[in-house]
Structure formats: structure tokens, C-alpha cells
């Protein structure tokens, strides 16, 4: 007796969900880390800096 296709997909979904549950969670950034990462992004990308309101006018 072989497994039905729906049983195989259900098993695959359960395995995937279990892996996601057990995967290492990434640490959340603190406010100071967010601020520095935004500043670094703004320095690297002038268009982003202008959208953020930190563009330097010449």
C-alpha cells in the first residue's frame, strides 16, 4: 500500500514547518543599530538619502 499524494504533501509541509520552528532566530536590532545602519545606507545611496530627507545640497 503506497502513500497518497496528499499524504506526501502533508508530510512535506509538516517537516518544513518543524524546520522553520527549530531554525535559529535572528536577533532584533536595537534602536542605535538601526540608526547606524540607516546612516550607512544613506551614505552609500544618495537617492535613498534624498528620500530620507538627509540629502546634502550643493
Secondary structure as GFF3:
##gff-version 3
##sequence-region A 1 58
A	DSSP	alpha_helix	5	22	.	.	.	ID=ss1
A	DSSP	alpha_helix	31	44	.	.	.	ID=ss2
A	DSSP	alpha_helix	46	52	.	.	.	ID=ss3
###
